[in-house]
Every structure is written in C-alpha cells, then in structure tokens.
Amino acid sequence: VTFIMFGIVLGLGIMFFKYLTFNEINLVEDLDKLLPSKASILGGVPLYNSGMEFSQLVVGDAPKSMLSESMRKIRTNLSYIHRDYKTIAVTSSISGEGKTFVSLNLAGIIAMSGKKTILLDLDLRKPKIHLGLGVSNEAGMSSLISKQFELKDCIKPSKIENLYFITAGPIPPNPSELLLSDRFKDIIEELKTQFDVIIMDNPPIGLVSDGIKILTDADIPIYVFKSHYSKRIFAHRVKELFDMNQLTKLNVILNGINAVGRSNYGYGYGYGYGNGYYEETEKNKNSLKMRFLKFFKRK
C-alpha cells in the first residue's frame, strides 16, 4: 500500500510540475490569449508526414487533401486582409516552425487559383527552398542582388502551373546588407510587373533582424508558430515588435495541428510534419497522451 501511495503521489507531483512549467503553444486559442489584439489569425495547418527530410511542395500532388483545404481557407482569408495584395512575407521565431513549408504550399495553392505567383527564398543564411524542390542553388537571390546574374537567369518554373521561384543562392557574407539594399527593392518592383503575387520566405526574426523590414513592407505579413513546438515566449517577441512600432500589422498561422490539438480555427488530422525537428519526440508524446486518455475513459 505504501508503494502504491508513493507512486500516486509521485505521479501527481510530476503532472503538477509539468503543469507549472508548461511553455508550449498547442492551440490557436493559446495564440488568442498571448498575442496582441492587432495580430489577426489566418488559420491552422495540419501536420503532414511523408518521411520528407525537408519542407516540400505537396498541395499539387494532393489537391483534395485536408492540408490543401486548410491552405485554401487561408488563401480565402488573405483577400479579407488585403483585397489587392501583391506581396506576402512569411517568417517565424526560430527554424523548425514550418515557415518554409507554409510558404511553399501557400504559394502553390495561390498559383492553383490562377494567379501567376513567384516564391523567393530570402533565408540567405539557411536556405531550404532549393532542397524542397530538388533544384540547384547556384543562381539565386544572393547572386541576383549582387548582380552576378540577371533576373531572367534566376526565375525557375515549378511543377505547378503559374508557380515560379527563385532560390536563395550561395550563402553570402553580408545577408543583412543585401536584403536592405536598393537593388533588392528594385528586384521586388520588377517582379511586381511580371507576377500577380510575390511570396517571400523570410529569415526567422526571433534570431536575426534581416526580415523585419521586409515583413513591415509586405502587403500581408505572416508569422508562423508550430503546435507543440513553439514556446509561449515567442509570442512575447511579437508583442515587442508591436510595442517598438516595428510592426503595425501581422497575421498568424498555427502550423502542425494534430488530432490531440485540434481547435476551432484549424485542423486536427493524423499527419506528422517531417521537418527533422522533434518529430519522434512529438509522436511518442502524442501516443502517451492517447493511452492516458483511454485509461481514464475505461475508469
């Protein structure tokens, strides 16, 4: 009996400790409570798992999937935010929250609606678009801004009609200077004459400040959090940007919503987003949660 009581007390103590130290964002409702009222919530994106090592463009292969449907709902919400938007900038706090995955598939779903769309990889320190699309990264944004290549040499078509992209290019020694240069502004203005929509996969602004100016200049700035991965303190970073008047508008997407963490804003389906960050940990954690719930239901 003593051992049983000790086990119960220990278990309750561990649960209470986890409750006190809980620091993750799991539901869109969590973001509602943590973010400033100026931040609009665009929706949620379900977890996706195909064993992929890098973020990939998947909406074209499964246009009727739940993932594609979630992207279509976000696309619809964009028109409420800005009726005639031309530029969308996507960022997050740190790597691994799925900003590249969201950028790729949002670009794909917008292109599938008939709009001529181009995706730019502006994460010059840690480029990923070329990995997800399986192409060379020799001629990209860094070499384009530094005038080593012409614009026509860097624009590449994707497997989806109306969707084009420019990779990040070789990692430069001065990414901040390149993204703040007049040359970069000129490139964006030129792209506006050729495309209906420009989507920019920015650096994570919780780590570097490169993407803040691009975010503030975009018609629709998007900040990505990931369920069961992003920390609550990341929402404080957004509040700081508003308080410092660096941001006047922001739109939020919660990526990676699973069956346990479904909410009224997003989706909860049995997918896992294979981005190489804590995937196995989250899978085991969710499995334990389900067994825990089933145990108490039997009781």
N, C-alpha and C positions, 0 to 999 in steps of 0.2 A: 504493500500500500504506500509506503514511504517513497519508493522509487516511482510509483505511478504519479503521486502528488508532485514529486520533484520534476518529473517530465512535463506535467501540465503547466506548472509554474514557469519552468524554463521556456516552454513553447510560447506561453502568453507573453513572457518577458521579451523574447525575440521579436514577436509580432508587434509589440508596443514600441520596441526600439526602431524597427523598420518604419513604423508609422511616423515616429518623431523625426526620423532622418530622411523621409521620403522627399526626393528632389527632382522627380521626373515629370514631364508633361505627357499625359496619356490621351486626354480627350480634348476636343475643340472647346468644350466648356471650361477646361483649365485655362486656355488662352483667353477666353472671355473675361475671366476674373483677373488675369495677370497683366494683360496688355492695356495701353491707354485707349480711351474711347475713340480716338481718331483713327485707330487701326481697324480696317474692315476685314472680315473673314470671308474669303472666297469659297472655301470648302475643304473637304478632306480627300485624300488619295489612298486607296487600299494598298496594302503590302503586296509586293509582286516577287515571285521567286521562280526563276527558270535555271538556277545554278550559274547565273552570269557573274563574272568577276567584276565587270564594270557596268555602269549605267548604260542602258541601251534604249533604242527607239523601238517600242513594241506595239504601239497602237495601230500601226499599219497592218501588222500580221493578225491582230485580233480586234477588229473594229467594233464588234458587238460584245466585247468583254466588259466586265464591271469596271475595270481600270479605265477603258476608253469612255465608258459612260460618265465616270467621275470627272474625266478631263473635259468632256462635252459640257457638263454642268458648270465647270469653272469657266470655260470659254463663253458660255452664255452670260455668266455674271460679269465678265470683263466689259461687256457692252453697257452694263448699268453703271460701271465705274467711270468709263470714258467712252462716249459713243463713237468717236472718230480716232481711236488710239492708233498710233504708228509704232511706238517703241515700248517694249516691256523689258524691265531689268529684274533678274531673279538672283537672290542672294540668300545667305543663311548665316548662322553664328560661327559654325565650325564645319570642317569636312565631315562627310558621312551622313548628313541630314537629308540628302536627296535632292539638292538644288539642280544638279545636272540631269538627274532622272526626270524631274518635273520640267525642266527647260526643254529637253529633248521631246518629251511626249506632248507637252502643251504646244510646242511648235508643230509637231506632227498633226495634232487634232485641228489646229487652226488652218493649216495647209489643206487638210482634207475637206474643209468647208469652202474651198475655192479661192482663198486668199493666198497670193504669192508671198511666201514667208521665207525669211533667212534667219538662221541661228548663228550667233557669234560666240566663240569661246574666249571670254575675257579673263579667265582664271589663268593668267600667264605664268604664275609660279607653279601651279599644279594642274596642268591641262588634262582634260579627260574626254572631251567630245570626240577626238580622233580615235581614241581607244574603243569607245562605244560603237562608233560607226565603222571601225575597221579600216581606216584610211591612213595615208601618210600625213605627217605633221611638218613637212619641210617648208611649205609656203602657207603662212597663216597670219594672224593679226600682228604679231610682233615684227615679222619681216615686212608686212604691209605698211605699218605705221613708220617704220624706219626706212621706207622707200626702197627696199631691196626687190620688191615685186609690185606689179600693178594689180589693181582691184580685180580685173578680169582673170588674172592668173590664180587668184586665191578662192574665188567662188566656185563651189562644187555642188552638183546635184545629189540629192539623196534618193532612196528607193521609193519615196512617197512623192507623187506628183505635186508640184507647186512648192516643195520644200527644198531649200538650198542651205548651205552652211559654209562658214569659214572657221577653220581650226585655229588654235592659239598660236601655232608656230613655235620655233625653238625658244626655250626659256631664256629671256633676256636678263641682263644685269640690272636694268632700271625699269621694272614694270610700272611703277607708280608714275614716272615721268612720261612714259608712253601713253598711258591711259588719260593723263591730264593735258596732253599736248593738243595744239590746234590742228595738227594733222589728223588725230583721231576724230575730232569734231567734224572735220571736212569729210572724212570717210563715212560717218554716220549720215551726214546731209546728202551725200551722193547716193547712199543706199536707199534713202527715203524716196528718191526719184525712180528707183528701179523695183522696189518691193512695197507691198501693202503693209507688211508687218515685220518689224525687226525685234528679235528676242535675244537678249544678252545674258549669257551665263556668267555672272559676276564672281569675283573672289568673295570668300566668306568675310563679312565685315566685323565679325567678332574677333578676328585675328589680325587683319590689316585694314587700312582705311582707303585702299585703292578704289573700291567700288562705291563709296558713299556719294561722290559727285555724280556718277553715272546713275545711281539709284534715284537721287533727287531730281535729275533732269528728265527721267523717263516719264512717259505718259502714265504708265501703270507700273509702279514699283512693287515687287512681290518678295516677301520674306518667308522662307520655308523652315518649319520646325518638323521634327520627326517624333512620332509617338513612341514612348518607351525608350527614347534615346536622348532627346534634347532635355537639358536641365532647366528648371524654373528660373534660374538666374539669367538665362539667355533672354528671357522676356524683359528683364531689367535693362539690358543693353538697348533694346528698342525704346524703352521709356527715356533712357539717357539721350538718345538721338533726337527725340521729340523735345525734351527739355532744353537741349542745347540749340534748338532751332535748325538742326541739320536735316531734319525730316519734317515735312508738313502734311504728308500723306503716306499711307502704307497699307498694303493688302497682304493678308496672311493665308498660307496654305499649311494644313497639317498633313504631312506625308506619313505613310506607314501605319495606317489604322488597321488593326487586326480584329478578329472575331470577338476577343475579350474586351477590346477597347473601342467598340462602336459608339457613335454619338449621333445626335440629330442632324449634324451638319455634314457628316461624311459617310464612309462606308466601312463595313467590317466584314471582311471575307477571308477565307483561308489561304491567303497568299503570304509569301515572305520576300522582302526586298533584298536580293542578294548583292549587297554593296561591299561586302567584306568587313563590315564593322559590327561586331557583337551579334552577328546573325545566329550563331549556335547558342549563345547565351540567352537571347530572347526566345528562341524556340524552346529551350529547356524550361525557361521561366514560365512561359505560357502553358506548357504541358503540366507543370506542377500546379498552376492555378486551376486548371480544369479538373485535375484529380481532387484538389482541395474542395472545390465547389460540389463535385459529385458526392464526395464523402459526407458532407453536411446535408445534402439533399436526401440521402438514404436515412440519415438520422431523423 
